[in-house]
Amino acid sequence: MLESEEARIRALYKAMGFDDVNLEKPLIGVVNTWNSANPGHYGLNQLAEQAKWGIIEAGGTPVEFGLPGPCDGMANGHEGMKYILPNRELLAAGVETMAKINRLNGLLLIGGCDKIVPGLIMGAVRTNLPSVFLGAGPMLPGEVDPDSPFAKMYNRPQLHLSALDWGHEYYVSGKVSKQEYKALEDSVCPTCGVCPPLGTANTMNCLAEVLGLALPYGATIPAIMSQRLRFAKASGRAVVEAVRMKLRPSELITEKSLTNAVRFMMATGGSTNAVLHLLAIAYEAKRRLDLATIAKLGKETPIITDLMPMGPHHMIELHKMGGVPAVLKELLPLLDGEALTVTGKTIAQVAETAVTRKDSFIRPLTDPYQPWGGVAVLYGNLAPEGAVCKPAAVAPEMWRHRGAAMVFDDEAACLDAIRSDRIQPGSVVVIRWVGPKGAPGMPEMYKPMKFLEGKGLAASVALITDGRFSGGNRGGFVGHISPEAACGGPIALVKDGDEIEIDMERGILNVLVGDAELERRRTAGINKPKRESGGWLKIYSEQVKSASLGAILGTGDEK
């Protein structure tokens, strides 16, 4: 950089009060996605302040800037959900833009919610600046009366936000009063922080730790604990040390660490959305990872925890059992222990620090909850490029299912059919034209699955879609069907009454209609719903790639 350019940049920083002493030190971008529109991020300003102290103590200069951090829960069931996955790309671009413009030396990435964590990581990978991720921490679960129908549904009084959706059916059917339902509303979100089960947010916070971009033990510290404030300060110190060590994301995000992350996701029954995000992170890092590899790793990796929504335990209970390192310790024989972390230690060295508790619900590999992984990839004539489901959150009797299709071209029509009791037990609900291009934005079909659960149909009705699901969904769902309907995928050819076959153990998803008939339907033409998108969503729909590639904004060299 020319001396005059350096002087200009220094002058602009001095306009904000920075002086020569500050500017001689490493400039650390503090990427803060705080806002008061998202409870998952409401506590981030406190974390940012502590992290900045840590940066200063370690000899760096913090330079803070903000990026959008929306809440998935705020977006469920309406047009806003179309923007949630695309925001991942905006965040990656925002990190890249600010880092390049401001001549930063390192990045501290502060976020927590579902698409925000991978978006920040993707941006850091693009810049390849020494980076540390700092999560928001889990919300505490809510408490309801142990004798209430809501508690009996989960066999425990500790609940979270999803209870409002399946519990709504209890209210409209008269099983609970308006006052009881209002009491549930008042209690399910008792603190700030990301949703308390192992949904997408907590899955991605854990995977940031497994990938080596976050300090050990941090993913599970509850948002409101002072321990998280101290952890934030340590994260600030760590990023300055990473700058000194010249330890970059390209050394951390490797095929070794990505494989470890997939195995951790499988072993804990993590969110199906993590498949999209790991594929996207791998693409940004120019590392090899595809659905076939994820499918193979899933068959080799047993489930060794029973975290909600698979089981009864929330993240605070995992924290008490030793957090992510405690899981890594049991999983270590299946991991590549040489994968590096931002501390300079290997993942094996991190795992060795964990203390095993006698009362732990983290099981050894020799005594798993399930002998194969929590997430499965399916293929067949309905999903030539693949589809994703979560057997960990499905009753075993629904792992294999055949039923007649009930087809809907949008979420609203499906919700109306569920509310009016038109969904037949044993059927397969199909929601299409809601993929990355078709919606656009690949919204999650969270409410239809929750409403089926509330109607008592989750154990007899499957739901398949080219859209996504929430990490908190339970039941016989299959998402990410690729190619999507908007790209001419076979899901666009399905008709009411067609028999559909799902086999999660064998990895199969078929419509039991002959090839000739499917070709006849294709030749006759596909009735594509009219959807007009403007602004950012129009740009996104034109550029986004298949869910089988991570719904990335690719450059044409993805395959």
C-alpha positions in Angstrom: 0.0 0.0 0.0 1.3 3.4 -0.9 2.3 5.8 1.9 -0.4 8.3 0.8 -3.1 5.6 0.9 -2.0 4.4 4.4 -2.1 8.0 5.6 -5.6 8.5 4.3 -6.9 5.4 6.0 -5.2 6.4 9.3 -6.6 9.9 9.0 -10.1 8.5 8.6 -9.7 6.2 11.7 -8.4 9.3 13.6 -11.6 11.1 12.8 -13.3 8.5 15.1 -10.8 9.0 17.9 -8.3 6.3 17.1 -4.7 7.5 17.6 -1.2 6.3 16.5 -0.9 3.9 19.4 -4.2 2.2 18.5 -3.3 2.1 14.8 0.0 0.4 15.3 -1.7 -2.6 16.8 -3.6 -5.3 14.9 -7.0 -4.0 13.8 -9.7 -6.6 14.8 -13.1 -6.3 13.2 -15.8 -7.0 15.8 -18.7 -8.2 13.7 -21.7 -7.7 15.9 -25.2 -8.9 14.8 -26.9 -7.4 17.8 -30.5 -6.1 17.5 -33.6 -5.7 19.7 -35.7 -7.6 17.1 -34.2 -11.0 17.9 -34.1 -12.5 21.4 -31.3 -14.8 20.3 -29.1 -11.7 19.7 -30.4 -9.4 22.4 -27.4 -10.0 24.7 -24.7 -9.5 22.1 -23.8 -6.0 22.9 -22.7 -7.1 26.4 -20.6 -9.9 24.8 -19.1 -7.4 22.3 -18.0 -5.0 25.1 -16.3 -7.9 27.0 -14.7 -9.2 23.8 -13.3 -5.7 23.0 -11.8 -5.6 26.4 -10.1 -8.9 25.7 -8.8 -7.6 22.3 -7.4 -4.5 24.0 -5.8 -6.5 26.8 -4.1 -8.8 24.2 -2.6 -5.9 22.3 -5.2 -5.4 19.5 -7.5 -2.6 18.5 -11.2 -3.4 18.1 -13.2 -1.9 15.2 -16.9 -2.8 15.6 -19.5 -2.9 12.9 -23.0 -4.4 12.6 -24.8 -6.8 10.2 -28.4 -8.0 10.0 -29.4 -10.8 12.5 -33.0 -11.8 12.0 -34.9 -14.3 14.1 -36.3 -17.4 12.3 -39.1 -17.6 14.8 -40.3 -14.1 13.9 -40.4 -15.2 10.3 -42.3 -18.5 10.6 -45.5 -18.9 8.5 -45.4 -15.7 6.5 -43.5 -14.0 3.7 -40.6 -13.1 6.0 -39.4 -16.7 6.0 -38.3 -16.3 2.4 -35.6 -13.9 3.5 -34.0 -16.1 6.3 -31.8 -18.4 4.2 -30.8 -15.6 1.7 -29.7 -13.5 4.7 -26.9 -16.1 5.1 -25.4 -14.8 1.8 -25.9 -11.2 2.8 -23.9 -11.8 6.0 -21.1 -13.5 4.2 -20.9 -10.6 1.7 -21.1 -8.1 4.6 -18.1 -9.6 6.4 -16.1 -9.8 3.2 -17.0 -6.2 2.3 -16.1 -4.6 5.6 -13.0 -6.6 6.1 -11.6 -5.7 2.6 -12.6 -2.0 2.8 -11.2 -1.4 6.4 -7.9 -3.2 6.0 -8.6 -5.4 9.0 -6.1 -7.9 10.4 -8.5 -10.3 12.1 -12.2 -10.9 12.8 -14.2 -11.6 15.9 -17.6 -12.9 14.6 -20.5 -12.5 17.1 -23.8 -14.2 16.3 -26.0 -17.0 17.4 -29.1 -17.8 15.3 -29.7 -20.4 12.6 -28.4 -18.9 9.3 -26.3 -16.2 11.0 -23.6 -18.5 12.3 -22.8 -20.1 8.9 -23.1 -16.7 7.2 -20.4 -15.2 9.4 -18.2 -18.2 9.0 -18.6 -18.1 5.2 -17.5 -14.4 5.2 -14.5 -15.2 7.4 -13.5 -18.0 5.1 -13.7 -15.7 2.1 -11.4 -13.1 3.7 -9.1 -15.8 5.1 -8.3 -13.4 8.0 -7.5 -15.0 11.4 -10.9 -15.3 12.9 -12.7 -16.5 16.1 -16.5 -17.1 16.3 -18.3 -16.1 19.5 -21.8 -17.4 20.0 -24.8 -15.9 21.8 -25.5 -18.9 24.0 -28.7 -20.9 24.5 -31.8 -19.5 26.1 -33.0 -21.3 29.2 -36.0 -23.5 28.7 -39.4 -22.4 30.0 -41.2 -24.0 32.8 -44.9 -25.0 32.8 -47.1 -26.8 35.3 -46.0 -30.4 35.4 -49.6 -31.5 35.3 -50.5 -29.5 32.2 -51.2 -31.2 28.9 -48.2 -29.3 27.4 -45.9 -30.9 29.9 -47.4 -34.3 29.3 -46.8 -34.0 25.6 -43.0 -33.9 26.2 -43.1 -35.9 29.5 -41.5 -33.0 31.3 -42.3 -29.4 32.3 -39.3 -27.7 30.5 -40.5 -26.5 27.2 -39.6 -24.0 24.5 -41.2 -21.9 21.7 -42.4 -24.8 19.5 -44.9 -25.8 22.2 -47.0 -22.8 21.2 -47.5 -24.3 17.7 -48.4 -27.9 18.4 -50.1 -26.7 21.6 -52.4 -24.4 19.6 -54.4 -27.4 18.6 -55.0 -28.1 22.3 -56.4 -24.6 22.7 -58.7 -24.6 19.6 -60.0 -28.0 20.5 -60.8 -27.0 24.0 -58.3 -29.2 25.8 -56.8 -26.1 27.5 -58.3 -22.7 28.3 -57.3 -19.4 26.8 -55.7 -18.5 30.1 -53.6 -21.7 30.1 -52.5 -21.1 26.5 -51.6 -17.5 27.4 -49.6 -18.8 30.4 -47.6 -21.0 28.0 -46.9 -17.9 25.8 -45.6 -16.0 28.8 -43.3 -18.8 30.0 -41.7 -20.5 27.0 -39.1 -17.8 26.3 -37.8 -16.9 29.8 -34.5 -15.4 28.8 -32.6 -14.0 25.8 -30.4 -16.4 23.9 -30.9 -18.9 21.0 -33.7 -21.5 21.3 -32.8 -24.1 24.0 -33.0 -27.4 22.1 -30.5 -28.7 19.6 -32.2 -26.9 16.7 -30.3 -25.2 13.9 -28.9 -22.4 16.0 -27.3 -24.6 18.7 -26.2 -27.2 16.1 -24.3 -24.5 14.2 -22.8 -23.0 17.4 -21.5 -26.5 18.3 -20.2 -27.1 14.8 -18.3 -23.8 14.9 -16.5 -25.3 17.9 -15.9 -28.6 16.2 -14.6 -26.8 13.0 -12.0 -25.1 15.3 -13.3 -21.5 14.8 -14.6 -21.1 18.3 -13.0 -21.7 21.7 -13.7 -25.0 23.4 -16.7 -25.3 25.8 -18.4 -22.1 24.6 -21.3 -23.3 22.5 -23.3 -24.6 25.5 -22.8 -21.8 28.0 -26.3 -20.3 28.6 -26.7 -16.7 27.3 -27.5 -15.2 30.7 -24.5 -16.7 32.6 -21.6 -14.5 33.7 -19.4 -17.4 32.4 -20.4 -16.3 28.9 -19.1 -12.8 29.6 -15.8 -14.2 30.7 -15.8 -16.4 27.6 -16.3 -13.4 25.4 -13.3 -11.7 26.9 -11.2 -14.9 26.3 -12.5 -15.0 22.7 -11.2 -11.4 22.2 -7.8 -12.3 23.5 -7.8 -15.4 21.3 -8.4 -13.6 18.0 -5.4 -11.3 18.7 -3.3 -14.4 19.4 -4.5 -16.0 16.1 -3.3 -12.9 14.2 0.1 -13.3 15.9 0.2 -17.0 15.0 -1.1 -16.2 11.5 -3.6 -19.0 12.0 -6.2 -18.6 9.2 -9.5 -20.2 8.4 -7.9 -22.0 5.5 -5.9 -24.0 8.1 -9.0 -24.8 10.2 -11.7 -25.5 7.6 -10.2 -28.6 6.0 -11.7 -31.9 4.8 -10.6 -33.3 8.2 -12.5 -30.7 10.2 -15.6 -30.8 7.9 -15.7 -34.6 8.3 -15.5 -34.2 12.0 -18.4 -31.7 11.9 -20.6 -34.0 9.9 -19.9 -36.8 12.4 -20.7 -34.6 15.3 -24.0 -33.5 13.6 -24.8 -37.2 13.1 -23.8 -38.3 16.6 -26.0 -35.6 18.3 -29.0 -35.7 16.0 -28.3 -32.1 14.8 -30.4 -30.0 12.5 -31.0 -30.9 8.8 -30.2 -27.3 8.0 -26.6 -28.0 9.0 -26.3 -30.1 5.8 -27.0 -26.9 3.7 -24.5 -24.9 5.8 -21.7 -27.4 5.9 -21.9 -27.7 2.1 -21.8 -23.9 1.7 -18.9 -23.5 4.1 -17.0 -26.3 2.3 -17.7 -24.5 -1.0 -16.3 -21.2 0.3 -13.3 -23.0 1.7 -12.7 -24.9 -1.6 -12.9 -28.2 0.2 -14.6 -31.3 -1.0 -17.9 -32.2 0.7 -21.1 -33.5 -1.0 -24.3 -35.2 -0.1 -23.0 -38.7 -0.9 -20.2 -38.2 1.6 -22.6 -37.0 4.2 -24.8 -40.0 3.6 -21.8 -42.4 4.0 -20.7 -40.7 7.2 -24.2 -40.9 8.6 -24.4 -44.7 8.1 -21.0 -45.0 10.0 -21.8 -42.7 12.9 -24.2 -43.7 15.8 -26.2 -41.3 17.9 -24.7 -40.9 21.3 -26.8 -38.1 22.9 -30.6 -37.6 23.2 -31.0 -33.9 23.0 -34.3 -32.3 22.2 -36.0 -32.6 19.7 -34.8 -36.2 19.6 -34.9 -36.7 23.4 -35.7 -34.8 26.6 -32.5 -32.8 27.2 -31.9 -29.1 26.5 -28.5 -27.5 25.8 -28.1 -26.3 29.4 -28.0 -30.0 30.4 -25.4 -30.7 27.8 -23.4 -27.8 29.3 -23.5 -29.5 32.7 -22.3 -32.7 31.2 -19.2 -31.1 29.7 -20.4 -29.5 26.5 -19.0 -30.2 23.1 -15.7 -31.5 24.3 -17.5 -34.2 26.3 -19.2 -35.4 23.1 -15.9 -35.2 21.2 -14.3 -37.4 23.8 -16.7 -40.3 23.2 -16.7 -39.7 19.5 -12.9 -39.4 19.2 -12.3 -42.9 17.7 -14.3 -41.8 14.7 -12.8 -38.4 14.4 -9.6 -37.1 12.8 -7.9 -36.0 16.0 -5.2 -34.0 14.1 -7.7 -31.4 12.9 -6.5 -28.0 14.2 -8.4 -25.5 16.3 -8.0 -21.7 16.7 -6.3 -22.3 20.0 -3.4 -24.0 18.2 -4.4 -27.3 19.8 -5.8 -30.3 17.9 -9.4 -31.5 18.3 -8.0 -34.6 20.1 -6.2 -32.4 22.6 -9.5 -30.5 23.2 -11.4 -33.8 23.7 -8.9 -35.0 26.2 -9.7 -32.1 28.5 -13.3 -33.2 29.0 -14.3 -34.9 32.2 -16.8 -37.8 31.9 -19.7 -37.7 34.5 -21.2 -40.9 35.8 -24.7 -39.4 35.3 -24.1 -38.3 31.8 -26.6 -38.9 29.0 -23.7 -38.9 26.5 -23.2 -42.6 25.7 -20.1 -44.4 24.5 -19.9 -45.6 20.9 -20.5 -49.1 22.1 -23.9 -48.3 23.6 -25.5 -45.7 21.3 -29.1 -44.5 21.3 -29.3 -45.5 17.6 -26.6 -47.4 15.5 -26.7 -44.9 12.6 -26.7 -41.1 12.3 -29.4 -38.6 13.2 -29.6 -37.2 9.7 -30.1 -39.2 6.6 -29.8 -38.5 2.9 -32.4 -40.1 0.6 -32.3 -40.7 -3.2 -34.8 -42.1 -5.7 -37.0 -41.0 -8.6 -38.4 -38.2 -6.5 -34.9 -37.0 -5.4 -32.3 -37.8 -8.1 -29.9 -35.3 -6.5 -30.9 -36.1 -3.0 -33.1 -35.2 -0.1 -32.5 -34.8 3.7 -34.4 -36.1 6.7 -33.8 -36.5 10.4 -34.5 -40.0 11.7 -33.4 -38.9 15.2 -36.6 -36.9 15.5 -38.8 -39.5 13.9 -40.6 -42.4 15.6 -39.0 -45.6 14.3 -42.4 -46.8 13.0 -42.2 -43.8 10.5 -38.7 -44.6 9.2 -40.5 -46.7 6.5 -43.7 -45.3 5.2 -45.9 -45.6 2.1 -48.9 -43.4 1.6 -51.1 -41.6 -0.9 -49.9 -38.1 -1.9 -51.9 -35.0 -0.9 -50.3 -32.3 -3.0 -50.0 -28.5 -2.2 -48.3 -25.8 -4.1 -47.7 -23.6 -1.1 -47.5 -23.6 2.7 -50.8 -21.7 3.2 -52.9 -24.2 1.3 -51.4 -27.0 3.4 -52.0 -25.2 6.7 -55.6 -24.6 5.7 -56.1 -28.4 5.0 -54.6 -29.4 8.3 -56.7 -26.9 10.3 -59.9 -28.1 8.5 -59.1 -31.8 9.2 -58.7 -32.7 5.5 -55.4 -34.6 6.0 -55.9 -38.3 6.0 -54.0 -40.6 8.4 -51.4 -42.6 6.5 -51.0 -40.1 3.7 -47.9 -38.2 2.5 -48.3 -34.5 2.4 -46.3 -32.9 -0.5 -45.5 -29.2 -0.4 -43.6 -28.0 -3.5 -42.5 -24.9 -5.3 -40.9 -23.7 -2.0 -37.3 -24.5 -2.8 -34.4 -22.0 -3.1 -35.6 -20.7 -6.5 -39.3 -21.6 -6.3 -40.4 -19.8 -3.1 -37.9 -18.1 -3.5 -35.7 -18.4 -0.5 -36.4 -22.0 0.6 -38.6 -21.3 3.6 -38.9 -23.9 6.3 -42.2 -25.8 6.5 -42.1 -25.6 10.3 -45.7 -24.9 11.0 -47.3 -27.6 8.8 -45.2 -30.2 10.6 -46.0 -28.7 14.0 -49.7 -28.5 13.2 -49.7 -32.2 12.2 -48.0 -32.9 15.5 -50.7 -31.0 17.4 -53.4 -32.9 15.5 -51.9 -36.2 16.6 -50.9 -37.1 13.0 -47.1 -36.9 13.3 -46.9 -40.7 13.8 -49.0 -41.5 10.7 -48.5 -38.7 8.2 -45.3 -37.9 6.4 -44.5 -34.5 4.9 -42.1 -34.1 2.0 -41.0 -30.9 0.4 -38.4 -29.1 -1.7 -38.3 -26.5 1.1 -36.6 -26.9 4.5 -37.6 -27.6 8.1 -36.7 -26.1 11.4 -34.1 -27.8 13.5 -36.9 -28.0 16.2 -39.2 -30.1 14.0 -40.2 -33.6 14.9 -42.0 -36.2 12.8 -41.8 -38.0 9.5 -40.5 -35.1 7.4 -38.2 -35.1 4.3 -36.9 -31.8 2.9 -34.3 -30.4 0.5 -35.7 -32.5 -2.3 -33.5 -31.9 -5.3 -33.9 -30.9 -8.1 -36.7 -28.6 -6.8 -40.0 -28.2 -8.6 -38.9 -24.8 -10.0 -35.9 -26.5 -11.7 -38.1 -29.2 -13.2 -37.6 -31.7 -10.4 -39.9 -34.8 -10.3 -41.7 -33.5 -7.3 -43.4 -31.1 -9.8 -45.0 -34.2 -11.5 -46.6 -35.7 -8.4 -50.4 -35.9 -8.3 -52.9 -36.4 -5.6 -53.3 -40.1 -4.9 -49.8 -41.2 -6.2 -48.3 -43.7 -3.8 -45.0 -42.4 -2.3 -42.4 -44.6 -0.6 -40.0 -43.3 2.1 -37.3 -45.5 3.6 -35.0 -43.6 5.9 -32.8 -46.6 6.8 -32.2 -47.6 3.2 -32.1 -44.0 2.0 -35.0 -44.2 -0.5 -37.6 -41.7 -1.7 -39.7 -42.7 -4.6 -43.1 -42.0 -6.2 -44.5 -45.3 -7.3 -45.4 -44.2 -10.8 -43.8 -45.6 -13.9 -41.2 -43.7 -15.9 -43.5 -43.6 -18.9 -46.3 -42.0 -17.0 -43.9 -39.4 -15.4 -42.6 -38.5 -18.8 -46.2 -38.2 -20.2 -46.9 -35.8 -17.4 -43.8 -33.8 -18.1 -44.6 -33.6 -21.8 -48.2 -32.5 -21.0 -46.7 -29.5 -19.2 -46.2 -28.5 -15.6 -48.6 -26.0 -14.0 -46.1 -23.6 -12.4 -47.7 -21.2 -9.8 -47.3 -17.5 -10.6 -45.0 -15.8 -8.0 -43.5 -12.4 -8.5 -40.4 -11.4 -6.5 -38.7 -8.1 -6.5 -35.6 -6.6 -4.9 -33.1 -8.8 -3.2 -35.2 -12.0 -3.5 -35.4 -11.6 -7.3 -31.6 -11.4 -7.5 -31.3 -14.4 -5.1 -33.7 -16.5 -7.1 -31.8 -15.9 -10.3 -28.4 -16.8 -8.8 -29.1 -19.5 -6.2 -28.0 -23.1 -6.8 -29.6 -26.4 -5.7 -30.1 -27.3 -2.1 -28.0 -30.4 -2.9 -25.1 -27.9 -3.3 -25.9 -26.0 -0.1 -28.2 -23.4 -1.8 -25.1 -21.3 -2.5 -24.8 -18.3 -4.7 -22.3 -20.1 -6.9 -20.1 -19.1 -9.8 -20.8 -22.0 -12.2 -17.9 -24.2 -11.0 -19.8 -25.9 -8.2 -19.6 -29.4 -9.7 
